[in-house]
Amino acid sequence: MIKINFKKKFEEFCKSKKYEKNEKQIEIVNLLEKFLNNKTKSLLFFKNRNFKSCFYLHGNVGVGKTMILNFAYDLIKLNKMKSHFNEFMIKFHDFRHEKKDDKSILQFVKELKNKYELIYLDEFQVTNIVDAMILGKLFEKIFLEEIKVIISTNTKINELYKDGLQREQFLPFINIIEKNSIQKELLLDDDYRIQKKDKNQKIFYPINEKTLFNINQNFRVLTRNLKKDEKSINTKGRKLKINNYYEGVARFDFRELCDENLGAEDYLNLANICNHIFIEEIPNFDENNSNQQLRFITLIDILYDKKITLTLSLESELKKISSSKKHSKTFKRTVSRLYEMTLSKNS
């Protein structure tokens, strides 16, 4: 493999995109270069105790983690796969359900190994007990197969699945990932997404007649020459009906998407048929609607990954929207992303 000067390429990339060059980001780029250019030979793997199979990058929202990892991923010449973490776990659980075999985890990892030298998992987070209980066994085999992994996340390794059900059974995974990872935090003072905010942002608040008028007006303009269609998404027996669908533009009340028993796979199927989604009457969040908030966080993660544009109406101004204590840290990422996802295309 021909070694690439990541720093030089990154500086050229920043210049072409008119991004401000940042020394903390360059430090991460230099570490990524060493990690990705390090060959994973079995002899080296067992002789060198300092060898790491995973690059684990965490930090606050909007500091450029995904931008840097995308840059490195696009640059490296390996057999590789990029996936949102939710999407990766859906494929994993579907594979195990299909195989119904005690060796299904090993079979899944063997198939990964046959196709990829590197997997990139974006927005790594553990929010449910099903994933928490199985991740240790899954990643143990991934590392034994010497598959390189790069991860972006908002959460330090030792804070993953914090306060989750039966967290003690999740601790072996934390030990495995810590042992096999270069863990780095990207620290910047500014959230670049919020800096992009402009007067054409499609966010309306509070929820009143004026807001409804503005939403209706925006929806009519966007769908003026589009044909209305009846859509229904079926996901493993769950049905999501879309009453307002116009050739990729869909309109929902918040409750339709987040009060029902829907999850990442339902939202992925929705994202696959949409390019613009209106979500109305998004409430403030507290301990009483924390389950709905978690679904909303998952929904926005999926739609962001699929580059879906949003128009929103909210109970409060976006920067003042409240959160449950349980999801407050993760929700900062959601709010940051909503600023970016509601920017007009010509901004």
Secondary structure as a PSIPRED ss2 file (coil, helix, strand):
# PSIPRED VFORMAT (PSIPRED V4.0)

   1 M C   1.000  0.000  0.000
   2 I C   1.000  0.000  0.000
   3 K C   1.000  0.000  0.000
   4 I C   1.000  0.000  0.000
   5 N C   1.000  0.000  0.000
   6 F H   0.000  1.000  0.000
   7 K H   0.000  1.000  0.000
   8 K H   0.000  1.000  0.000
   9 K H   0.000  1.000  0.000
  10 F H   0.000  1.000  0.000
  11 E H   0.000  1.000  0.000
  12 E H   0.000  1.000  0.000
  13 F H   0.000  1.000  0.000
  14 C H   0.000  1.000  0.000
  15 K H   0.000  1.000  0.000
  16 S H   0.000  1.000  0.000
  17 K H   0.000  1.000  0.000
  18 K C   1.000  0.000  0.000
  19 Y C   1.000  0.000  0.000
  20 E C   1.000  0.000  0.000
  21 K C   1.000  0.000  0.000
  22 N C   1.000  0.000  0.000
  23 E H   0.000  1.000  0.000
  24 K H   0.000  1.000  0.000
  25 Q H   0.000  1.000  0.000
  26 I H   0.000  1.000  0.000
  27 E H   0.000  1.000  0.000
  28 I H   0.000  1.000  0.000
  29 V H   0.000  1.000  0.000
  30 N H   0.000  1.000  0.000
  31 L H   0.000  1.000  0.000
  32 L H   0.000  1.000  0.000
  33 E H   0.000  1.000  0.000
  34 K H   0.000  1.000  0.000
  35 F H   0.000  1.000  0.000
  36 L H   0.000  1.000  0.000
  37 N H   0.000  1.000  0.000
  38 N C   1.000  0.000  0.000
  39 K C   1.000  0.000  0.000
  40 T C   1.000  0.000  0.000
  41 K C   1.000  0.000  0.000
  42 S H   0.000  1.000  0.000
  43 L H   0.000  1.000  0.000
  44 L H   0.000  1.000  0.000
  45 F H   0.000  1.000  0.000
  46 F H   0.000  1.000  0.000
  47 K H   0.000  1.000  0.000
  48 N C   1.000  0.000  0.000
  49 R C   1.000  0.000  0.000
  50 N C   1.000  0.000  0.000
  51 F C   1.000  0.000  0.000
  52 K C   1.000  0.000  0.000
  53 S C   1.000  0.000  0.000
  54 C E   0.000  0.000  1.000
  55 F E   0.000  0.000  1.000
  56 Y E   0.000  0.000  1.000
  57 L E   0.000  0.000  1.000
  58 H E   0.000  0.000  1.000
  59 G E   0.000  0.000  1.000
  60 N C   1.000  0.000  0.000
  61 V C   1.000  0.000  0.000
  62 G C   1.000  0.000  0.000
  63 V C   1.000  0.000  0.000
  64 G C   1.000  0.000  0.000
  65 K H   0.000  1.000  0.000
  66 T H   0.000  1.000  0.000
  67 M H   0.000  1.000  0.000
  68 I H   0.000  1.000  0.000
  69 L H   0.000  1.000  0.000
  70 N H   0.000  1.000  0.000
  71 F H   0.000  1.000  0.000
  72 A H   0.000  1.000  0.000
  73 Y H   0.000  1.000  0.000
  74 D H   0.000  1.000  0.000
  75 L H   0.000  1.000  0.000
  76 I C   1.000  0.000  0.000
  77 K C   1.000  0.000  0.000
  78 L C   1.000  0.000  0.000
  79 N C   1.000  0.000  0.000
  80 K E   0.000  0.000  1.000
  81 M E   0.000  0.000  1.000
  82 K E   0.000  0.000  1.000
  83 S E   0.000  0.000  1.000
  84 H E   0.000  0.000  1.000
  85 F H   0.000  1.000  0.000
  86 N H   0.000  1.000  0.000
  87 E H   0.000  1.000  0.000
  88 F H   0.000  1.000  0.000
  89 M H   0.000  1.000  0.000
  90 I H   0.000  1.000  0.000
  91 K H   0.000  1.000  0.000
  92 F H   0.000  1.000  0.000
  93 H H   0.000  1.000  0.000
  94 D H   0.000  1.000  0.000
  95 F H   0.000  1.000  0.000
  96 R H   0.000  1.000  0.000
  97 H H   0.000  1.000  0.000
  98 E H   0.000  1.000  0.000
  99 K H   0.000  1.000  0.000
 100 K C   1.000  0.000  0.000
 101 D C   1.000  0.000  0.000
 102 D C   1.000  0.000  0.000
 103 K C   1.000  0.000  0.000
 104 S H   0.000  1.000  0.000
 105 I H   0.000  1.000  0.000
 106 L H   0.000  1.000  0.000
 107 Q H   0.000  1.000  0.000
 108 F H   0.000  1.000  0.000
 109 V H   0.000  1.000  0.000
 110 K H   0.000  1.000  0.000
 111 E H   0.000  1.000  0.000
 112 L H   0.000  1.000  0.000
 113 K H   0.000  1.000  0.000
 114 N H   0.000  1.000  0.000
 115 K H   0.000  1.000  0.000
 116 Y C   1.000  0.000  0.000
 117 E C   1.000  0.000  0.000
 118 L E   0.000  0.000  1.000
 119 I E   0.000  0.000  1.000
 120 Y E   0.000  0.000  1.000
 121 L E   0.000  0.000  1.000
 122 D E   0.000  0.000  1.000
 123 E C   1.000  0.000  0.000
 124 F C   1.000  0.000  0.000
 125 Q C   1.000  0.000  0.000
 126 V C   1.000  0.000  0.000
 127 T C   1.000  0.000  0.000
 128 N C   1.000  0.000  0.000
 129 I H   0.000  1.000  0.000
 130 V H   0.000  1.000  0.000
 131 D H   0.000  1.000  0.000
 132 A H   0.000  1.000  0.000
 133 M H   0.000  1.000  0.000
 134 I H   0.000  1.000  0.000
 135 L H   0.000  1.000  0.000
 136 G H   0.000  1.000  0.000
 137 K H   0.000  1.000  0.000
 138 L H   0.000  1.000  0.000
 139 F H   0.000  1.000  0.000
 140 E H   0.000  1.000  0.000
 141 K H   0.000  1.000  0.000
 142 I H   0.000  1.000  0.000
 143 F H   0.000  1.000  0.000
 144 L H   0.000  1.000  0.000
 145 E C   1.000  0.000  0.000
 146 E C   1.000  0.000  0.000
 147 I C   1.000  0.000  0.000
 148 K E   0.000  0.000  1.000
 149 V E   0.000  0.000  1.000
 150 I E   0.000  0.000  1.000
 151 I E   0.000  0.000  1.000
 152 S E   0.000  0.000  1.000
 153 T E   0.000  0.000  1.000
 154 N C   1.000  0.000  0.000
 155 T C   1.000  0.000  0.000
 156 K C   1.000  0.000  0.000
 157 I H   0.000  1.000  0.000
 158 N H   0.000  1.000  0.000
 159 E H   0.000  1.000  0.000
 160 L C   1.000  0.000  0.000
 161 Y C   1.000  0.000  0.000
 162 K C   1.000  0.000  0.000
 163 D C   1.000  0.000  0.000
 164 G C   1.000  0.000  0.000
 165 L C   1.000  0.000  0.000
 166 Q C   1.000  0.000  0.000
 167 R H   0.000  1.000  0.000
 168 E H   0.000  1.000  0.000
 169 Q H   0.000  1.000  0.000
 170 F C   1.000  0.000  0.000
 171 L H   0.000  1.000  0.000
 172 P H   0.000  1.000  0.000
 173 F H   0.000  1.000  0.000
 174 I H   0.000  1.000  0.000
 175 N H   0.000  1.000  0.000
 176 I H   0.000  1.000  0.000
 177 I H   0.000  1.000  0.000
 178 E H   0.000  1.000  0.000
 179 K H   0.000  1.000  0.000
 180 N H   0.000  1.000  0.000
 181 S E   0.000  0.000  1.000
 182 I E   0.000  0.000  1.000
 183 Q E   0.000  0.000  1.000
 184 K E   0.000  0.000  1.000
 185 E E   0.000  0.000  1.000
 186 L E   0.000  0.000  1.000
 187 L C   1.000  0.000  0.000
 188 L C   1.000  0.000  0.000
 189 D C   1.000  0.000  0.000
 190 D C   1.000  0.000  0.000
 191 D C   1.000  0.000  0.000
 192 Y H   0.000  1.000  0.000
 193 R H   0.000  1.000  0.000
 194 I H   0.000  1.000  0.000
 195 Q H   0.000  1.000  0.000
 196 K C   1.000  0.000  0.000
 197 K C   1.000  0.000  0.000
 198 D C   1.000  0.000  0.000
 199 K C   1.000  0.000  0.000
 200 N C   1.000  0.000  0.000
 201 Q C   1.000  0.000  0.000
 202 K C   1.000  0.000  0.000
 203 I E   0.000  0.000  1.000
 204 F E   0.000  0.000  1.000
 205 Y C   1.000  0.000  0.000
 206 P C   1.000  0.000  0.000
 207 I C   1.000  0.000  0.000
 208 N C   1.000  0.000  0.000
 209 E H   0.000  1.000  0.000
 210 K H   0.000  1.000  0.000
 211 T H   0.000  1.000  0.000
 212 L H   0.000  1.000  0.000
 213 F H   0.000  1.000  0.000
 214 N H   0.000  1.000  0.000
 215 I H   0.000  1.000  0.000
 216 N H   0.000  1.000  0.000
 217 Q H   0.000  1.000  0.000
 218 N H   0.000  1.000  0.000
 219 F H   0.000  1.000  0.000
 220 R H   0.000  1.000  0.000
 221 V H   0.000  1.000  0.000
 222 L H   0.000  1.000  0.000
 223 T H   0.000  1.000  0.000
 224 R C   1.000  0.000  0.000
 225 N C   1.000  0.000  0.000
 226 L C   1.000  0.000  0.000
 227 K C   1.000  0.000  0.000
 228 K E   0.000  0.000  1.000
 229 D E   0.000  0.000  1.000
 230 E E   0.000  0.000  1.000
 231 K E   0.000  0.000  1.000
 232 S E   0.000  0.000  1.000
 233 I E   0.000  0.000  1.000
 234 N E   0.000  0.000  1.000
 235 T E   0.000  0.000  1.000
 236 K C   1.000  0.000  0.000
 237 G C   1.000  0.000  0.000
 238 R E   0.000  0.000  1.000
 239 K E   0.000  0.000  1.000
 240 L E   0.000  0.000  1.000
 241 K E   0.000  0.000  1.000
 242 I E   0.000  0.000  1.000
 243 N E   0.000  0.000  1.000
 244 N E   0.000  0.000  1.000
 245 Y E   0.000  0.000  1.000
 246 Y E   0.000  0.000  1.000
 247 E C   1.000  0.000  0.000
 248 G C   1.000  0.000  0.000
 249 V E   0.000  0.000  1.000
 250 A E   0.000  0.000  1.000
 251 R E   0.000  0.000  1.000
 252 F E   0.000  0.000  1.000
 253 D E   0.000  0.000  1.000
 254 F H   0.000  1.000  0.000
 255 R H   0.000  1.000  0.000
 256 E H   0.000  1.000  0.000
 257 L H   0.000  1.000  0.000
 258 C H   0.000  1.000  0.000
 259 D C   1.000  0.000  0.000
 260 E C   1.000  0.000  0.000
 261 N C   1.000  0.000  0.000
 262 L C   1.000  0.000  0.000
 263 G C   1.000  0.000  0.000
 264 A H   0.000  1.000  0.000
 265 E H   0.000  1.000  0.000
 266 D H   0.000  1.000  0.000
 267 Y H   0.000  1.000  0.000
 268 L H   0.000  1.000  0.000
 269 N H   0.000  1.000  0.000
 270 L H   0.000  1.000  0.000
 271 A H   0.000  1.000  0.000
 272 N C   1.000  0.000  0.000
 273 I C   1.000  0.000  0.000
 274 C C   1.000  0.000  0.000
 275 N C   1.000  0.000  0.000
 276 H E   0.000  0.000  1.000
 277 I E   0.000  0.000  1.000
 278 F E   0.000  0.000  1.000
 279 I E   0.000  0.000  1.000
 280 E E   0.000  0.000  1.000
 281 E E   0.000  0.000  1.000
 282 I E   0.000  0.000  1.000
 283 P C   1.000  0.000  0.000
 284 N C   1.000  0.000  0.000
 285 F C   1.000  0.000  0.000
 286 D C   1.000  0.000  0.000
 287 E H   0.000  1.000  0.000
 288 N H   0.000  1.000  0.000
 289 N H   0.000  1.000  0.000
 290 S H   0.000  1.000  0.000
 291 N H   0.000  1.000  0.000
 292 Q H   0.000  1.000  0.000
 293 Q H   0.000  1.000  0.000
 294 L H   0.000  1.000  0.000
 295 R H   0.000  1.000  0.000
 296 F H   0.000  1.000  0.000
 297 I H   0.000  1.000  0.000
 298 T H   0.000  1.000  0.000
 299 L H   0.000  1.000  0.000
 300 I H   0.000  1.000  0.000
 301 D H   0.000  1.000  0.000
 302 I H   0.000  1.000  0.000
 303 L H   0.000  1.000  0.000
 304 Y H   0.000  1.000  0.000
 305 D H   0.000  1.000  0.000
 306 K C   1.000  0.000  0.000
 307 K C   1.000  0.000  0.000
 308 I C   1.000  0.000  0.000
 309 T E   0.000  0.000  1.000
 310 L E   0.000  0.000  1.000
 311 T E   0.000  0.000  1.000
 312 L E   0.000  0.000  1.000
 313 S E   0.000  0.000  1.000
 314 L E   0.000  0.000  1.000
 315 E C   1.000  0.000  0.000
 316 S C   1.000  0.000  0.000
 317 E C   1.000  0.000  0.000
 318 L H   0.000  1.000  0.000
 319 K H   0.000  1.000  0.000
 320 K H   0.000  1.000  0.000
 321 I C   1.000  0.000  0.000
 322 S C   1.000  0.000  0.000
 323 S C   1.000  0.000  0.000
 324 S C   1.000  0.000  0.000
 325 K C   1.000  0.000  0.000
 326 K C   1.000  0.000  0.000
 327 H C   1.000  0.000  0.000
 328 S H   0.000  1.000  0.000
 329 K H   0.000  1.000  0.000
 330 T H   0.000  1.000  0.000
 331 F H   0.000  1.000  0.000
 332 K H   0.000  1.000  0.000
 333 R H   0.000  1.000  0.000
 334 T H   0.000  1.000  0.000
 335 V H   0.000  1.000  0.000
 336 S H   0.000  1.000  0.000
 337 R H   0.000  1.000  0.000
 338 L H   0.000  1.000  0.000
 339 Y H   0.000  1.000  0.000
 340 E H   0.000  1.000  0.000
 341 M H   0.000  1.000  0.000
 342 T C   1.000  0.000  0.000
 343 L C   1.000  0.000  0.000
 344 S C   1.000  0.000  0.000
 345 K C   1.000  0.000  0.000
 346 N C   1.000  0.000  0.000
 347 S C   1.000  0.000  0.000
